[in-house]
Amino acid sequence: MPSPRRTLIVGDGLAGALVAWELHHRGLAFEQWSDGGPAASDVAAGMFNPVSFRRILAQWNAKVQQEEAQTRFQQIEKELGIELWHRVPIVRIFPDEAYAELWNERAEGDHEVSEFLETLTSSDLHESVIAPFGAGRIPNAGWLDVPSFTRASRERWRSQGDWQLQSWKMADGCPDGFDAVIDCRGVGAANDLALFGLELRRNHGEVLNIQPSEDWGQETVNNVSWALPLPDGTYRVGSTYRWDVVEPVCLEETPAHLLEQVTRVRCQSDREPQIMQHQAGLRPSCFDRRPILGQVSPKHPYYFACTGWGTRGVSIGPTMVRWVVQALLGEISEVPSEVHPKRFRTFTEN
């Protein structure tokens, strides 16, 4: 389509904020609308990690996407004048001997994941950590302060008159004054995407902020659950993953479950960690853990989707947003096939 005179961005979470910055850096006019409802970005830990721990494999296009993410977020940091990008290595606790052998084999070999892995000795671990089968490290990992990023971005666009508290749905069409709509509503887009046979799933997750009675060090420790050190001396603990809970509610049993998990790999203390905060959100996800991007149907040429980022929004977000905007401007004919709506067998142009 021709370069739009003005684009409507619907949603002001992580995806919406990144789309706004992409358009801003290209000098393109936009307005951002939000219904003010809860968003997964409000509670996101914002972690970036190039390795899938389940099978010790590199994440999808991990190196290229994470490098682009770091460049973009650090550029935005400078413009906003706040710190957002935090490099914090992850220490992965090995669950058994077989896992330890596989990790060490891949760390020392010529596997695509090898460049991301380090092996550790017991003397490399923080004194609070218990790892009977050993542990490894991902040095190129960390977290983005997503709530601060979305909040500061929102205030910037609001101060310029480019943000409105207003809802939108597919039935509203392309509002007067706009040539395109980029849908960044997260799970809020599920009903409209279903009109095209696209299932956007709700993945419920909960996190805690805790204060241990003793220092746990300055690296994230992961043993399926994880404890992420924050600048104020507290730790972010997470996360849960459930498909049977479809509202962003905090479950009563979750704090005990998460604390049991993360303290399992720590030396015993006389006092339990203090729970400072308990939050819940709904991650937008797809059947293949790939986003839904780009023009959804030629019958609705103004409508572009940018959702379904799951748990890896920080790592993949800048690349995903670039693809969407390139497709919007006609710089590419369509987004790559692995994120295109037509990969869904149930897809219909409607």
C-alpha positions as CSV (number, residue, x, y, z in Angstrom):
1,M,0.0,0.0,0.0
2,P,1.2,3.6,-0.5
3,S,2.9,5.2,2.5
4,P,0.2,6.1,5.0
5,R,-0.5,9.7,5.9
6,R,-1.4,8.7,9.4
7,T,-1.4,5.4,11.2
8,L,-3.5,4.3,14.1
9,I,-1.7,2.1,16.7
10,V,-4.2,0.2,18.9
11,G,-2.7,-0.8,22.2
12,D,0.1,0.7,24.2
13,G,1.9,-2.3,25.7
14,L,5.3,-3.5,24.6
15,A,4.2,-4.1,20.9
16,G,2.4,-0.8,20.6
17,A,5.2,1.2,22.2
18,L,7.8,-0.3,19.8
19,V,5.5,0.3,16.7
20,A,5.2,3.9,17.8
21,W,9.0,4.3,18.1
22,E,9.5,2.7,14.7
23,L,7.1,5.1,13.1
24,H,8.6,8.0,15.0
25,H,12.1,7.2,13.9
26,R,10.9,7.1,10.3
27,G,9.2,10.5,10.6
28,L,5.7,9.0,10.0
29,A,2.6,10.4,11.6
30,F,0.7,8.2,14.1
31,E,-1.8,8.2,16.9
32,Q,-1.9,5.6,19.7
33,W,-5.1,4.5,21.3
34,S,-5.5,2.4,24.5
35,D,-8.6,1.3,26.3
36,G,-6.8,1.6,29.6
37,G,-7.3,-2.1,30.5
38,P,-4.7,-4.4,32.0
39,A,-1.9,-5.6,29.7
40,A,0.7,-8.4,29.9
41,S,3.4,-5.7,29.6
42,D,2.3,-4.2,32.9
43,V,3.7,-7.3,34.8
44,A,6.3,-8.6,32.3
45,A,9.7,-9.6,33.6
46,G,11.1,-8.6,30.3
47,M,13.8,-11.2,30.2
48,F,15.9,-11.8,27.2
49,N,17.8,-15.1,26.8
50,P,19.1,-16.7,23.5
51,V,18.8,-20.3,24.7
52,S,15.8,-22.6,25.1
53,F,16.6,-24.6,28.3
54,R,14.3,-27.5,27.7
55,R,16.5,-29.1,25.0
56,I,19.5,-26.7,25.2
57,L,18.9,-25.2,21.8
58,A,19.3,-21.7,20.4
59,Q,16.1,-19.7,20.2
60,W,14.6,-18.7,16.8
61,N,17.1,-16.4,15.1
62,A,18.4,-15.6,18.6
63,K,21.7,-13.8,17.8
64,V,20.4,-11.5,15.1
65,Q,17.1,-10.6,16.9
66,Q,18.8,-10.0,20.3
67,E,21.4,-7.8,18.7
68,E,18.7,-5.7,17.0
69,A,16.8,-5.6,20.2
70,Q,19.7,-4.3,22.2
71,T,20.5,-1.6,19.6
72,R,16.9,-0.4,19.4
73,F,16.2,-0.3,23.2
74,Q,19.5,1.4,24.0
75,Q,18.7,4.0,21.3
76,I,15.3,4.6,23.0
77,E,17.0,4.7,26.4
78,K,19.0,7.7,25.3
79,E,16.0,9.5,23.9
80,L,13.9,8.9,27.1
81,G,16.8,9.5,29.4
82,I,16.1,6.5,31.6
83,E,17.8,3.1,32.0
84,L,15.9,0.2,30.5
85,W,18.3,-2.5,29.2
86,H,19.9,-4.5,32.0
87,R,22.6,-7.2,31.2
88,V,22.3,-9.9,33.9
89,P,23.7,-13.4,33.2
90,I,21.6,-16.5,33.8
91,V,22.9,-19.4,35.8
92,R,21.1,-22.6,34.7
93,I,21.0,-25.3,37.5
94,F,21.3,-28.7,35.9
95,P,18.5,-31.1,37.0
96,D,20.4,-34.3,36.5
97,E,23.6,-35.9,35.1
98,A,22.2,-36.4,31.6
99,Y,21.3,-32.7,31.3
100,A,24.8,-31.7,32.6
101,E,26.5,-34.0,30.0
102,L,24.4,-32.5,27.2
103,W,25.1,-29.0,28.3
104,N,28.9,-29.6,28.5
105,E,28.9,-31.4,25.2
106,R,27.2,-28.5,23.4
107,A,29.2,-25.8,25.2
108,E,32.5,-27.4,24.1
109,G,31.3,-28.4,20.6
110,D,30.4,-26.8,17.3
111,H,26.6,-26.7,17.9
112,E,24.6,-23.5,16.9
113,V,23.9,-23.0,20.6
114,S,27.6,-23.3,21.7
115,E,28.5,-19.6,21.5
116,F,25.8,-18.8,24.1
117,L,26.9,-21.4,26.7
118,E,29.5,-21.4,29.5
119,T,30.3,-24.2,31.9
120,L,30.8,-23.5,35.6
121,T,32.7,-25.0,38.5
122,S,31.3,-25.0,42.0
123,S,33.6,-22.1,42.9
124,D,31.9,-20.0,40.2
125,L,28.6,-20.2,41.9
126,H,27.2,-17.7,44.5
127,E,27.5,-19.1,48.0
128,S,23.7,-19.3,48.3
129,V,23.3,-21.6,45.3
130,I,22.9,-25.4,45.6
131,A,23.7,-27.3,42.4
132,P,24.4,-31.0,43.0
133,F,24.6,-31.8,39.3
134,G,26.4,-28.6,38.3
135,A,25.4,-25.5,36.5
136,G,26.1,-23.4,33.4
137,R,25.9,-19.8,32.5
138,I,24.3,-17.7,29.7
139,P,26.4,-14.5,29.9
140,N,24.4,-12.6,27.1
141,A,21.1,-12.4,28.9
142,G,19.2,-10.0,31.1
143,W,16.0,-8.0,31.2
144,L,14.2,-4.9,30.0
145,D,12.3,-2.7,32.3
146,V,9.1,-3.1,30.3
147,P,6.7,-1.2,32.6
148,S,9.1,1.8,32.7
149,F,9.5,1.6,28.9
150,T,5.7,1.5,28.1
151,R,4.9,4.2,30.8
152,A,7.6,6.6,29.6
153,S,6.7,6.1,25.9
154,R,3.0,6.6,26.7
155,E,3.7,9.9,28.5
156,R,5.9,11.1,25.6
157,W,3.2,10.5,23.0
158,R,0.5,11.9,25.3
159,S,2.5,15.1,25.8
160,Q,2.7,15.5,22.0
161,G,-1.0,14.9,21.5
162,D,-0.5,11.5,19.9
163,W,-2.0,9.3,22.5
164,Q,-5.7,8.9,23.3
165,L,-7.7,6.8,25.9
166,Q,-10.0,5.2,23.4
167,S,-11.0,1.7,22.4
168,W,-11.1,0.2,18.9
169,K,-12.4,-3.1,17.3
170,M,-12.5,-4.5,13.9
171,A,-16.1,-3.6,13.4
172,D,-15.1,0.1,13.7
173,G,-13.1,-0.1,10.4
174,C,-10.4,2.4,9.6
175,P,-11.3,5.6,11.5
176,D,-11.5,8.9,9.7
177,G,-8.2,10.6,9.4
178,F,-6.2,7.3,9.3
179,D,-5.0,5.2,6.4
180,A,-3.9,2.1,8.4
181,V,-4.5,0.4,11.7
182,I,-1.8,-1.7,13.4
183,D,-3.4,-3.9,16.0
184,C,-1.1,-4.3,19.1
185,R,-3.8,-5.2,21.6
186,G,-2.3,-8.5,22.7
187,V,-5.0,-10.9,23.9
188,G,-7.5,-8.1,23.3
189,A,-7.2,-8.9,19.6
190,A,-8.3,-12.5,19.9
191,N,-12.0,-12.1,19.0
192,D,-11.2,-10.0,15.9
193,L,-8.4,-12.3,14.7
194,A,-10.8,-15.3,15.2
195,L,-12.9,-13.8,12.3
196,F,-10.0,-14.8,10.1
197,G,-9.6,-18.2,11.5
198,L,-6.6,-17.2,13.6
199,E,-6.4,-18.5,17.2
200,L,-4.6,-16.2,19.6
201,R,-4.2,-18.1,22.8
202,R,-4.2,-16.7,26.3
203,N,-1.3,-18.0,28.4
204,H,-1.7,-17.1,32.1
205,G,1.4,-16.2,34.0
206,E,2.2,-15.0,37.5
207,V,5.3,-13.4,39.0
208,L,6.4,-12.3,42.5
209,N,8.7,-9.6,43.9
210,I,10.4,-10.9,47.0
211,Q,13.0,-9.9,49.5
212,P,15.2,-12.9,50.7
213,S,16.5,-12.7,54.2
214,E,20.0,-13.2,52.8
215,D,21.8,-12.0,49.6
216,W,21.2,-14.2,46.6
217,G,23.8,-12.6,44.3
218,Q,23.6,-10.6,41.1
219,E,22.9,-13.3,38.5
220,T,19.5,-14.8,37.6
221,V,19.3,-18.4,38.8
222,N,17.1,-20.7,36.8
223,N,15.9,-24.1,37.8
224,V,12.7,-24.0,35.6
225,S,11.5,-21.2,37.8
226,W,13.8,-18.3,38.1
227,A,14.9,-15.5,40.5
228,L,16.0,-12.3,38.8
229,P,18.0,-9.7,40.9
230,L,16.6,-6.1,40.7
231,P,18.5,-2.9,41.3
232,D,16.8,-2.2,44.6
233,G,18.0,-5.5,46.1
234,T,14.8,-7.4,45.7
235,Y,14.2,-10.3,43.3
236,R,11.6,-11.0,40.6
237,V,10.5,-14.6,40.8
238,G,8.5,-16.5,38.1
239,S,6.9,-17.7,36.2
240,T,3.8,-19.8,35.9
241,Y,2.4,-21.0,32.6
242,R,-1.3,-22.0,32.4
243,W,-3.8,-22.4,29.6
244,D,-6.8,-23.1,31.8
245,V,-7.0,-19.6,33.4
246,V,-8.3,-17.0,31.0
247,E,-8.4,-13.9,33.2
248,P,-5.4,-12.0,34.7
249,V,-6.1,-13.1,38.2
250,C,-3.6,-13.9,41.0
251,L,-4.1,-17.4,42.3
252,E,-3.8,-18.1,46.0
253,E,-1.6,-21.1,45.6
254,T,1.0,-19.5,43.3
255,P,3.3,-17.8,45.8
256,A,3.9,-21.0,47.8
257,H,4.6,-22.9,44.6
258,L,7.0,-20.3,43.2
259,L,8.9,-19.9,46.5
260,E,9.2,-23.7,46.9
261,Q,10.7,-23.9,43.4
262,V,13.3,-21.1,43.8
263,T,14.4,-21.9,47.4
264,R,15.0,-25.5,46.4
265,V,18.3,-24.5,44.9
266,R,19.3,-22.1,47.7
267,C,20.9,-22.8,51.1
268,Q,18.4,-23.1,53.9
269,S,17.6,-19.9,55.9
270,D,15.9,-19.4,59.2
271,R,13.4,-17.0,57.5
272,E,11.3,-17.3,54.4
273,P,11.7,-14.6,51.7
274,Q,9.2,-11.8,52.2
275,I,6.7,-11.4,49.4
276,M,6.5,-7.8,48.3
277,Q,4.2,-8.1,45.3
278,H,2.2,-10.7,43.4
279,Q,1.0,-10.0,39.8
280,A,-0.7,-11.8,37.0
281,G,-1.1,-11.3,33.2
282,L,-2.2,-13.0,30.0
283,R,0.5,-13.5,27.4
284,P,-0.7,-13.6,23.7
285,S,0.6,-16.7,22.1
286,C,0.1,-18.9,19.0
287,F,0.2,-22.7,18.4
288,D,3.7,-22.6,17.0
289,R,5.1,-19.9,19.4
290,R,5.4,-17.4,16.5
291,P,3.7,-14.1,16.3
292,I,0.8,-13.0,14.0
293,L,2.2,-10.1,11.9
294,G,1.4,-8.1,8.8
295,Q,-1.6,-7.5,6.7
296,V,-4.2,-10.0,7.7
297,S,-6.4,-10.0,4.6
298,P,-6.4,-8.1,1.3
299,K,-10.1,-7.6,1.8
300,H,-9.2,-5.3,4.7
301,P,-6.0,-3.7,3.3
302,Y,-5.8,-1.1,6.1
303,Y,-5.5,-3.7,8.9
304,F,-2.2,-5.0,10.1
305,A,-1.6,-7.3,13.1
306,C,1.3,-7.2,15.5
307,T,0.6,-9.6,18.3
308,G,1.3,-13.1,19.7
309,W,4.8,-12.5,21.0
310,G,4.5,-14.9,23.9
311,T,7.3,-14.9,26.4
312,R,10.0,-13.5,24.1
313,G,8.7,-10.1,23.3
314,V,11.8,-8.2,24.3
315,S,14.1,-10.4,22.2
316,I,12.0,-10.5,19.1
317,G,10.0,-7.3,19.3
318,P,12.1,-4.8,17.4
319,T,12.6,-7.2,14.5
320,M,8.8,-8.1,14.4
321,V,7.9,-4.4,14.4
322,R,10.4,-3.6,11.7
323,W,8.8,-6.4,9.5
324,V,5.3,-5.0,10.1
325,V,6.2,-1.4,9.2
326,Q,8.2,-2.5,6.2
327,A,5.1,-4.4,4.9
328,L,2.9,-1.4,5.7
329,L,5.2,0.9,3.6
330,G,5.6,-1.6,0.8
331,E,9.3,-2.0,1.4
332,I,8.7,-5.8,1.5
333,S,5.8,-7.5,-0.3
334,E,4.8,-9.3,2.9
335,V,6.2,-10.4,6.2
336,P,8.2,-13.7,6.4
337,S,6.2,-16.9,6.1
338,E,6.9,-18.1,9.6
339,V,5.0,-15.1,11.1
340,H,2.4,-14.6,8.3
341,P,-1.3,-15.3,9.1
342,K,-1.6,-17.7,6.1
343,R,0.5,-20.3,8.0
344,F,-2.6,-21.1,10.0
345,R,-4.5,-24.0,8.4
346,T,-7.8,-22.4,9.6
347,F,-7.0,-19.0,8.0
348,T,-9.6,-17.3,5.9
349,E,-9.5,-13.9,4.2
350,N,-13.1,-13.3,5.3
